[in-house]
Amino acid sequence: MSTPPSVPQGRILAIDDDTGLLQNFSMCLEDAGYRVNTATRLAEGLKLAASQPFHVCLLDRDIAGESGLEALPRLRELAPGLRVIMVTAHSQVEDAVRAMAEGAADYLVKPCSPAQLRIAVARQLDTLDLLSRLDTLERQQPPQEAALESKSPAMAEVLAVARQVARTDANVLLLGESGTGKGVMANAIHGWSQRAARPIATVNCPSLSAELLESELFGHAKGSFTGATQSTQGRVSHADGGTLFLDEVGDFPLALQPKLLRFVQDKEFERIGEPDTRRADVRIVSATNRDLEAMVRDNSFRLDLLYRLNVISLVLPPLRDRREDLADLANGFVRRYADSYHLPARRLSGKALARMQAYPWPGNVRELQNVIERAVILCTGEDIGPEHLALGGEPATAGTTGSGIAVGAPVSIETLERAHIEAVVAASETLEAAARTLGIDGSTLYRKRKAYGL
């Protein structure tokens, strides 16, 4: 899946009638890696702003007898996303208030040090980056909502319960195979809740050691352990008032589970290296594809923690059990990736859909998404055909694994899965590539390979 583009290294426009000051600005900012254009007259600066993309403008209050303050509305009209920093020798509060009212983002008083200038510019670029990310997330939300629309009775029932429980603060445990959309469901529950205006913070439990996971959750004080060069607030504090999503909670370290249990019960925690007890009001949504009750019996997961997390459980059905949704999901992904990559693909042909309906989809919706993204990239016309699909095997009516075991042969699912994973890993350049082909994450592939002795 493509990642949202970040704001490029900043392009700066400086407008001032003092050529010496412009030269100093240019040297200071170019040494920091920025691209700088300058103008000594207001009309020249407005022309540059209208014709070239800039991220930040350093605008003098008085430019050869013309008012930079009065030009602010025109400048913002020419370049709506431009962040304007007023730079002036006047430090009156009234000037600063007027500049902010006209749309300036910051206000610097001359003479300013190189450090002050760089900090002011960097702050505006960080703001632009944040706004860009928020805009990308907002534009991605409709496809996620569409992915939760379903013609399947099983999925429709799950969605109805999810919407009902979202109105409460009850903790939710999402169960189901890898790739069934548990992360999308967690975000949807947050979006449907009264906490939607606050953040949702995600912690991927298998990806970190116990010490780093504790720091990721609760934060740490500077110097509390090797490498702790600065204090951090942790995901729990970040999500205060919102939702904490614990992805793959079945991999949560046993030694750290008492601290998680205490937080789930009392909303209290301590940062690593600090004695002070803190509180955070967060709603817990967890997800796993593991059998937590079996883990309790094996003493690898605490029963009291399971009780606290599992106030409401939702089991997301695998894609093979909701084939009514296959065509809508697939064509939705076609539209998303075709628009994102500006490619001609518009729909799946009847033969492609028939091929997909015959495939067992072991990686569920995540695998479907990966298959469609690849097909959109390879397709040169509007119709995606079966030749554009990479399904990791033949249709269920006549397929075989790389080990020669036919799909539909009298073998167990475990035997078939082991053979399929072995064949995909052997044909992939890296384990990460194999996980993408299988439609599962790296930690799930690691567990399956370990379980099957691969």
C-alpha positions in Angstrom: 0.0 0.0 0.0 1.3 3.4 -0.9 2.3 5.8 1.9 1.2 9.4 2.0 3.8 11.8 0.7 5.4 14.1 3.3 6.0 17.8 2.7 9.3 18.2 0.8 12.3 20.0 2.3 11.1 23.6 2.6 11.0 26.2 -0.2 11.3 29.7 1.4 10.3 33.1 -0.1 11.8 36.2 1.6 10.5 39.6 0.7 12.4 42.6 2.1 13.9 45.8 0.7 17.1 45.3 2.7 19.4 43.3 0.4 22.0 42.7 3.1 19.3 41.1 5.3 18.0 39.0 2.4 21.6 37.7 1.9 21.9 36.8 5.5 18.5 35.0 5.5 19.5 33.1 2.4 22.9 32.0 3.8 21.3 31.0 7.1 18.4 28.9 5.6 20.3 27.4 2.7 22.9 26.1 5.2 20.0 24.3 6.9 19.1 22.6 3.6 16.2 24.9 2.5 15.7 26.5 -1.0 15.4 30.2 -0.8 14.1 32.8 -3.3 14.2 36.5 -2.5 12.5 39.7 -3.6 13.3 43.3 -2.8 9.9 44.7 -4.0 6.4 43.7 -2.9 5.1 43.3 -6.5 8.1 41.0 -7.3 7.4 38.9 -4.3 3.7 38.5 -5.0 4.6 37.5 -8.6 6.9 34.8 -7.3 4.3 33.6 -4.8 1.7 33.3 -7.6 4.0 31.4 -10.0 6.1 29.1 -7.8 5.3 26.7 -4.9 6.6 28.0 -1.6 6.0 26.6 1.9 7.0 29.6 4.1 7.2 33.3 3.3 9.3 35.8 5.4 7.5 39.1 4.8 8.8 42.5 5.9 6.3 44.8 7.5 7.5 47.8 5.4 8.9 47.2 1.9 10.2 50.3 0.1 7.2 52.4 1.3 4.6 49.6 0.8 2.9 47.8 3.6 3.5 44.1 3.9 0.7 43.9 6.4 -1.8 45.2 3.9 -0.5 42.8 1.3 -1.1 39.8 3.5 -4.7 39.0 2.3 -3.5 39.2 -1.3 -0.5 36.9 -0.6 -2.7 34.3 1.1 -5.2 34.5 -1.8 -2.3 33.8 -4.3 -0.9 31.0 -2.2 -3.5 29.6 0.2 -1.3 27.0 1.8 1.6 29.4 2.4 2.7 30.0 6.0 3.7 33.7 6.4 6.1 34.9 9.1 6.1 38.7 9.5 9.6 40.1 10.0 9.8 43.7 11.3 11.8 46.1 13.3 8.7 47.1 15.2 7.8 45.1 18.3 4.4 46.7 19.1 1.8 44.2 20.3 -0.8 45.9 18.1 1.3 45.0 15.0 1.6 41.4 16.0 -2.2 41.1 16.7 -3.0 42.7 13.4 -0.6 40.4 11.5 -2.1 37.3 13.1 -5.6 38.6 12.3 -4.7 39.1 8.6 -3.4 35.5 8.4 0.2 35.5 9.5 1.4 32.3 11.2 4.2 33.9 13.3 5.9 37.2 14.0 9.7 37.9 14.3 11.4 41.1 15.4 14.6 42.3 13.7 17.3 41.7 14.4 16.7 38.0 15.0 19.4 35.4 15.5 20.0 32.5 12.9 18.7 30.1 15.5 15.5 32.1 16.0 15.0 32.2 12.2 15.6 28.5 11.7 13.3 27.6 14.6 10.5 29.8 13.3 10.8 28.3 9.8 11.1 24.7 11.0 8.0 25.2 13.2 5.9 26.3 10.2 7.2 23.4 8.1 6.3 20.9 10.9 2.8 22.5 10.9 2.5 22.0 7.1 3.6 18.4 7.5 1.0 17.7 10.1 -1.8 19.4 8.1 -0.8 17.3 5.1 -0.9 14.1 7.1 -4.3 15.0 8.5 -5.6 15.8 5.1 -4.4 12.4 3.8 -6.0 10.6 6.6 -9.3 12.4 6.1 -9.3 11.5 2.4 -8.5 7.9 3.2 -11.4 7.5 5.6 -14.2 7.0 3.0 -12.6 3.9 1.5 -12.2 2.5 5.0 -15.9 3.1 5.7 -16.8 1.6 2.4 -14.8 -1.5 3.3 -17.1 -2.0 6.3 -20.2 -2.0 4.2 -21.4 -5.6 3.7 -24.0 -7.7 2.0 -22.9 -10.7 4.1 -25.3 -11.5 7.0 -22.4 -12.5 9.2 -20.5 -9.3 8.7 -23.6 -7.2 8.9 -24.3 -8.6 12.3 -20.8 -7.8 13.5 -21.1 -4.2 12.2 -24.5 -3.7 14.0 -23.0 -4.8 17.3 -19.9 -2.7 16.7 -22.0 0.4 16.1 -24.0 -0.3 19.3 -21.0 -0.9 21.5 -19.1 2.1 20.0 -21.6 4.4 21.9 -20.3 3.1 25.2 -16.9 3.1 26.8 -16.7 -0.7 27.1 -13.5 -2.4 26.2 -13.7 -4.4 22.9 -11.8 -7.4 21.8 -11.6 -8.0 18.1 -11.0 -11.6 17.0 -10.5 -13.2 13.6 -7.9 -14.4 11.2 -5.1 -12.2 10.1 -6.1 -9.7 7.4 -9.9 -9.7 8.2 -9.8 -5.9 8.9 -9.5 -5.8 12.7 -7.5 -2.5 12.4 -10.1 -0.9 10.2 -12.8 -2.0 12.6 -10.9 -0.5 15.6 -10.7 2.8 13.8 -14.4 2.6 12.9 -15.4 2.0 16.5 -13.4 5.0 17.6 -14.9 7.1 14.8 -18.4 6.1 15.8 -17.8 6.8 19.5 -18.1 10.0 21.5 -14.3 10.0 21.7 -13.9 10.5 18.0 -12.6 14.1 18.4 -9.7 12.8 20.4 -6.8 10.7 19.1 -6.7 6.9 18.6 -3.2 5.6 19.3 -2.1 2.2 18.0 0.5 -0.1 19.6 1.7 -3.1 17.6 2.5 -5.5 20.4 4.7 -8.1 18.6 7.0 -5.5 17.1 8.8 -4.4 20.3 10.7 -5.9 23.2 9.1 -5.8 26.7 11.2 -2.8 27.7 10.5 -0.8 24.5 6.8 -1.8 24.6 6.5 -0.4 28.1 8.1 2.8 27.0 5.9 3.0 23.9 2.8 2.6 26.1 3.6 4.6 29.2 6.6 6.8 28.2 9.9 7.2 30.0 12.0 9.8 31.7 15.3 11.0 30.2 18.2 8.7 31.2 15.9 6.0 32.6 17.6 3.4 30.4 20.3 3.1 27.8 19.4 5.2 24.7 16.7 7.3 26.6 18.2 10.6 25.5 15.0 12.5 26.0 11.7 12.1 27.8 8.7 10.7 26.0 5.0 10.8 26.9 3.9 7.4 25.6 0.9 6.3 23.6 -1.4 6.2 26.6 -0.9 9.9 27.3 -1.2 10.7 23.7 -4.6 9.0 23.5 -6.0 10.7 26.7 -9.7 11.2 26.1 -9.6 8.9 23.1 -8.9 5.2 22.2 -5.9 2.9 22.7 -5.7 0.1 20.1 -3.6 -2.9 21.1 -2.9 -4.7 17.9 -2.0 -8.4 18.3 -2.5 -8.3 22.0 -1.9 -12.1 22.2 1.8 -11.3 21.8 1.8 -8.9 24.8 4.8 -10.0 27.0 3.7 -11.9 30.1 6.0 -10.0 32.4 4.4 -6.7 31.4 0.8 -7.9 31.6 0.3 -6.9 35.3 1.1 -3.3 34.4 -1.3 -3.4 31.5 -4.0 -5.0 33.8 -3.5 -2.2 36.4 -3.9 0.5 33.7 -7.0 -1.2 32.2 -8.6 -1.4 35.7 -7.6 1.9 37.3 -6.4 4.1 34.4 -3.2 4.6 36.3 0.4 4.1 35.3 4.0 5.4 35.8 6.5 6.3 33.2 9.7 4.4 33.2 12.2 6.1 35.5 9.5 8.3 37.3 7.8 7.6 40.6 4.8 9.8 40.0 1.5 8.1 39.2 -0.3 9.4 36.2 -3.8 8.9 34.9 -5.2 8.7 31.4 -8.8 8.3 30.3 -8.7 5.9 27.3 -10.9 3.3 25.9 -9.2 0.0 25.1 -9.8 -1.8 21.8 -7.7 -5.0 21.4 -7.2 -7.4 18.5 -5.7 -10.8 18.0 -5.8 -13.8 15.7 -4.7 -16.1 18.6 -6.7 -18.3 20.9 -6.4 -16.3 24.2 -8.3 -18.9 26.2 -5.8 -21.6 25.1 -3.0 -19.2 26.1 -4.6 -18.8 29.5 -4.6 -22.6 29.9 -0.9 -22.6 28.9 -0.2 -19.8 31.4 1.1 -17.4 28.7 -1.8 -15.0 29.1 -3.4 -13.8 32.3 -7.1 -14.7 32.9 -7.9 -11.5 34.7 -6.4 -9.4 31.9 -8.5 -11.4 29.4 -11.6 -10.7 31.4 -10.9 -6.9 31.4 -10.1 -6.7 27.7 -13.0 -9.0 26.7 -16.0 -7.0 27.9 -17.4 -7.2 24.3 -15.9 -9.5 21.7 -16.4 -9.3 18.0 -15.4 -12.1 15.6 -14.7 -10.8 12.1 -15.5 -13.4 9.5 -12.9 -14.5 7.0 -13.3 -13.3 3.4 -14.1 -16.9 2.2 -17.3 -16.7 4.4 -18.4 -13.4 3.0 -18.0 -13.9 -0.7 -21.1 -11.6 -1.3 -18.7 -8.7 -0.6 -15.8 -9.8 -2.8 -16.8 -8.0 -6.0 -17.6 -4.7 -4.1 -14.4 -4.8 -2.1 -12.2 -5.6 -5.1 -13.7 -2.9 -7.3 -13.4 -0.4 -4.4 -9.7 -1.2 -4.2 -9.4 -0.9 -8.0 -10.9 2.7 -7.9 -8.7 3.6 -4.9 -5.4 2.5 -6.5 -6.3 3.7 -10.0 -7.0 7.2 -8.6 -3.9 7.1 -6.4 -1.5 6.0 -9.1 -3.3 7.8 -12.0 -3.6 4.5 -13.9 -6.3 3.5 -16.5 -7.8 0.4 -14.7 -11.5 0.9 -13.9 -13.0 -2.5 -13.2 -12.5 -6.3 -12.9 -13.6 -8.4 -15.9 -16.1 -11.2 -15.4 -13.3 -13.8 -15.9 -11.2 -12.1 -13.2 -14.1 -12.0 -10.8 -14.8 -15.7 -11.4 -11.1 -16.6 -10.8 -11.3 -14.6 -7.5 -14.5 -16.2 -6.4 -12.8 -19.6 -6.8 -9.8 -18.7 -4.7 -9.8 -19.5 -1.0 -8.2 -16.1 0.2 -6.1 -17.4 3.1 -4.9 -13.8 3.6 -8.4 -12.4 3.6 -9.1 -8.7 2.8 -5.4 -7.8 3.2 -4.4 -10.3 0.6 -7.2 -9.0 -1.7 -6.0 -5.5 -1.3 -2.4 -6.5 -2.2 -3.6 -8.6 -5.2 -5.7 -5.6 -6.5 -2.9 -3.1 -6.1 -0.6 -5.3 -8.1 -3.2 -5.9 -10.8 -3.9 -2.1 -11.1 -0.2 -1.5 -11.6 0.1 -4.2 -14.3 -3.1 -3.5 -16.2 -2.7 -1.2 -19.2 -6.4 -0.9 -20.1 -9.6 -0.3 -18.2 -10.5 -4.0 -17.6 -8.4 -6.1 -15.3 -8.2 -9.7 -16.5 -7.3 -12.9 -14.8 -3.8 -12.6 -16.3 -3.2 -9.6 -14.0 -4.0 -11.5 -10.8 -1.3 -13.1 -8.7 -3.2 -15.3 -6.3 -0.4 -17.6 -5.1 -2.0 -20.7 -6.6 -4.7 -21.9 -9.1 -8.4 -21.6 -8.5 -9.9 -23.9 -5.9 -11.3 -26.2 -8.5 -7.9 -27.2 -9.8 -5.2 -25.6 -7.8 -2.0 -27.1 -6.3 0.5 -25.8 -3.9 4.2 -25.5 -4.7 4.7 -28.9 -3.0 2.2 -30.6 -5.3 -0.7 -30.9 -2.9 -3.9 -30.2 -4.8 -6.4 -27.8 -3.3 -9.3 -30.1 -2.4 -7.1 -33.1 -1.8 -7.9 -35.2 1.3 -5.4 -33.4 3.6 -5.8 -31.3 6.7 -5.9 -27.5 6.5 -2.7 -27.4 8.5 -0.9 -29.6 5.9 -2.2 -27.5 3.1 -1.2 -24.2 4.9 2.3 -25.6 5.7 2.9 -26.5 2.1 1.6 -23.2 0.8 3.8 -21.2 3.2 6.8 -23.2 2.4 6.3 -22.7 -1.4 5.7 -19.0 -1.1 8.7 -18.4 1.2 10.9 -20.4 -1.2 9.8 -18.3 -4.2 10.2 -14.9 -2.4 13.3 -12.9 -2.1 12.7 -11.9 1.5 10.5 -13.0 4.4 8.8 -9.6 4.2 8.0 -10.2 0.6 6.6 -13.6 1.5 4.4 -12.1 4.2 3.0 -9.6 1.7 2.2 -12.4 -0.8 0.5 -14.4 1.9 -1.4 -11.3 3.1 -0.2 -11.6 6.7 2.2 -9.6 8.8 5.8 -10.6 9.6 5.1 -11.6 13.2 2.3 -14.0 12.0 4.6 -15.5 9.4 7.3 -16.0 12.0 4.9 -17.9 14.4 3.6 -20.1 11.6 7.1 -21.0 10.3 8.1 -21.8 13.9 5.0 -23.9 14.5 5.5 -25.9 11.3 9.3 -26.2 11.7 10.1 -24.3 8.5 
